[in-house]
Amino acid sequence: MNLPKRSEAVRTGNVAVDVLASTLNNFANVISVPVENDLGIDLICELMESNIPTGSTFNIQCKGTKDAKENKDFFSIPIKVSTINYWLINKAPTLLILVDIKNHVFYWTYPYYQINERLKEIQRNKTVNIKISREDCFSFGEAIPEQMGKIVKEFDYTIINMKFKELKHGVSLQVGDIYKLYREFKEQKFKEKFRLSNIEKEFLQYVLNIREQFSHFFVTSDIRIWRDFNNQLCFFLFKKTDNGNCYYIADVIIYFKHDGSLEYIIELTNRAWLNVEGDIYENIEAIVRHLNEIY
């Protein structure tokens, strides 16, 4: 009789997920993702402490093997780049775990550490090899390694999201510490005062007010004369993350026209310009919303 047959690879994968889930259930609430909904995540977990949920969630991509050769210092697991990108847009960290189903040993890694500096580079490939050190492991019934728990608890989605948007939109972001930026702004104050000494007070106050409006949403720099033309002023916008880093995202450039009117442009870090018209005061809310969508 002709009947369907389960492949050995599928069986190994199913056993690996079941064995891993049974161990994770000792210290986490574990939800298995149905095979038909598996886009690169097999288990969704939340850390528990004394059977009380902590709110710290993480995902797992599980691979299984029946032959974890002892002569290897590390394992190399090919992962689709599309799967890597899917992990990046998740608001919880994704761990890659190789399950030795024969000995019930779990080898793990946090893939982001291996690819975070070459996200753009790997987009040219279909797959990327993720290495798992043999030393990074735990056994059936053991608690998860301390470092794994630390990664989950200290995960900062904001930074990864910014990197992904940089990748998605082709924007080159410059990262700086907010306190360092403030020191630089303070050092620029004298130069700013000198630059602006010949600007008509009415125009200058208008630009200062605009900068103040943006300061409600972003970190704004000192005002600088742009390209040494006295009829143009600009300041920079930085977006602050929860951990105190700032990302340079745009220049706001104000033009003083000969007829006494003002024009402006918003120049992004990839040197693209936002298509803006009309009074900047009327557009600030839309500009902020658009910048937040990009970054």
Solvent accessible surface area in square Angstrom, and as a share of the most:
residue,aa,sasa,rsa
1,M,214,0.95
2,N,150,0.77
3,L,121,0.60
4,P,133,0.84
5,K,192,0.81
6,R,146,0.53
7,S,56,0.36
8,E,91,0.41
9,A,81,0.63
10,V,78,0.45
11,R,78,0.29
12,T,14,0.08
13,G,27,0.26
14,N,59,0.30
15,V,46,0.26
16,A,0,0.00
17,V,28,0.16
18,D,95,0.49
19,V,19,0.11
20,L,0,0.00
21,A,13,0.10
22,S,53,0.34
23,T,0,0.00
24,L,0,0.00
25,N,86,0.44
26,N,103,0.53
27,F,32,0.13
28,A,5,0.04
29,N,76,0.39
30,V,24,0.14
31,I,101,0.51
32,S,67,0.43
33,V,31,0.18
34,P,66,0.41
35,V,122,0.70
36,E,143,0.64
37,N,89,0.46
38,D,54,0.28
39,L,125,0.62
40,G,8,0.08
41,I,9,0.05
42,D,17,0.09
43,L,0,0.00
44,I,74,0.38
45,C,2,0.01
46,E,37,0.16
47,L,11,0.05
48,M,50,0.22
49,E,100,0.45
50,S,105,0.68
51,N,136,0.70
52,I,113,0.57
53,P,78,0.49
54,T,54,0.31
55,G,57,0.55
56,S,24,0.15
57,T,58,0.34
58,F,0,0.00
59,N,7,0.04
60,I,0,0.00
61,Q,15,0.07
62,C,10,0.06
63,K,71,0.30
64,G,25,0.24
65,T,29,0.17
66,K,97,0.41
67,D,90,0.47
68,A,15,0.12
69,K,105,0.45
70,E,156,0.70
71,N,133,0.68
72,K,92,0.39
73,D,117,0.60
74,F,89,0.37
75,F,12,0.05
76,S,55,0.36
77,I,19,0.10
78,P,84,0.53
79,I,5,0.03
80,K,130,0.55
81,V,9,0.05
82,S,75,0.49
83,T,18,0.11
84,I,2,0.01
85,N,34,0.18
86,Y,67,0.25
87,W,21,0.08
88,L,8,0.04
89,I,83,0.42
90,N,32,0.16
91,K,156,0.66
92,A,12,0.09
93,P,4,0.03
94,T,6,0.04
95,L,0,0.00
96,L,0,0.00
97,I,0,0.00
98,L,8,0.04
99,V,0,0.00
100,D,3,0.02
101,I,20,0.10
102,K,157,0.66
103,N,94,0.48
104,H,68,0.30
105,V,28,0.16
106,F,0,0.00
107,Y,13,0.05
108,W,15,0.05
109,T,18,0.11
110,Y,16,0.06
111,P,2,0.01
112,Y,27,0.10
113,Y,131,0.50
114,Q,57,0.26
115,I,2,0.01
116,N,34,0.18
117,E,150,0.67
118,R,82,0.30
119,L,12,0.06
120,K,158,0.67
121,E,82,0.37
122,I,0,0.00
123,Q,63,0.28
124,R,189,0.69
125,N,78,0.40
126,K,181,0.77
127,T,67,0.39
128,V,11,0.06
129,N,90,0.46
130,I,0,0.00
131,K,106,0.45
132,I,0,0.00
133,S,39,0.25
134,R,53,0.19
135,E,158,0.71
136,D,61,0.31
137,C,54,0.32
138,F,6,0.03
139,S,40,0.26
140,F,104,0.43
141,G,47,0.45
142,E,87,0.39
143,A,78,0.60
144,I,26,0.13
145,P,32,0.20
146,E,160,0.72
147,Q,90,0.40
148,M,0,0.00
149,G,9,0.09
150,K,101,0.43
151,I,11,0.06
152,V,7,0.04
153,K,117,0.50
154,E,116,0.52
155,F,45,0.19
156,D,40,0.21
157,Y,51,0.20
158,T,41,0.24
159,I,36,0.18
160,I,12,0.06
161,N,35,0.18
162,M,4,0.02
163,K,51,0.22
164,F,36,0.15
165,K,40,0.17
166,E,60,0.27
167,L,39,0.20
168,K,140,0.59
169,H,76,0.34
170,G,54,0.52
171,V,4,0.02
172,S,70,0.45
173,L,19,0.09
174,Q,116,0.52
175,V,87,0.50
176,G,20,0.19
177,D,62,0.32
178,I,10,0.05
179,Y,149,0.57
180,K,106,0.45
181,L,18,0.09
182,Y,106,0.40
183,R,144,0.52
184,E,71,0.32
185,F,20,0.08
186,K,158,0.67
187,E,130,0.58
188,Q,38,0.17
189,K,98,0.42
190,F,159,0.66
191,K,112,0.47
192,E,13,0.06
193,K,152,0.64
194,F,152,0.63
195,R,66,0.24
196,L,14,0.07
197,S,80,0.52
198,N,142,0.73
199,I,24,0.12
200,E,113,0.51
201,K,175,0.74
202,E,135,0.60
203,F,33,0.14
204,L,33,0.17
205,Q,96,0.43
206,Y,55,0.21
207,V,0,0.00
208,L,54,0.27
209,N,60,0.31
210,I,0,0.00
211,R,37,0.13
212,E,102,0.46
213,Q,72,0.32
214,F,0,0.00
215,S,48,0.31
216,H,128,0.57
217,F,112,0.47
218,F,11,0.05
219,V,14,0.08
220,T,20,0.12
221,S,2,0.01
222,D,1,0.01
223,I,0,0.00
224,R,69,0.25
225,I,33,0.17
226,W,34,0.12
227,R,155,0.57
228,D,132,0.69
229,F,117,0.49
230,N,114,0.59
231,N,60,0.31
232,Q,23,0.10
233,L,0,0.00
234,C,2,0.01
235,F,0,0.00
236,F,42,0.18
237,L,0,0.00
238,F,20,0.08
239,K,46,0.19
240,K,102,0.43
241,T,4,0.02
242,D,128,0.66
243,N,83,0.43
244,G,10,0.10
245,N,39,0.20
246,C,0,0.00
247,Y,6,0.02
248,Y,21,0.08
249,I,0,0.00
250,A,0,0.00
251,D,9,0.05
252,V,0,0.00
253,I,0,0.00
254,I,2,0.01
255,Y,49,0.19
256,F,15,0.06
257,K,81,0.34
258,H,191,0.85
259,D,112,0.58
260,G,41,0.39
261,S,49,0.31
262,L,48,0.24
263,E,92,0.41
264,Y,18,0.07
265,I,25,0.13
266,I,0,0.00
267,E,12,0.05
268,L,11,0.06
269,T,12,0.07
270,N,59,0.30
271,R,140,0.51
272,A,44,0.34
273,W,151,0.53
274,L,21,0.10
275,N,147,0.75
276,V,31,0.18
277,E,142,0.64
278,G,62,0.59
279,D,62,0.32
280,I,4,0.02
281,Y,81,0.31
282,E,141,0.63
283,N,35,0.18
284,I,9,0.05
285,E,126,0.56
286,A,48,0.37
287,I,6,0.03
288,V,9,0.05
289,R,128,0.47
290,H,78,0.35
291,L,0,0.00
292,N,59,0.30
293,E,109,0.49
294,I,17,0.09
295,Y,4,0.02
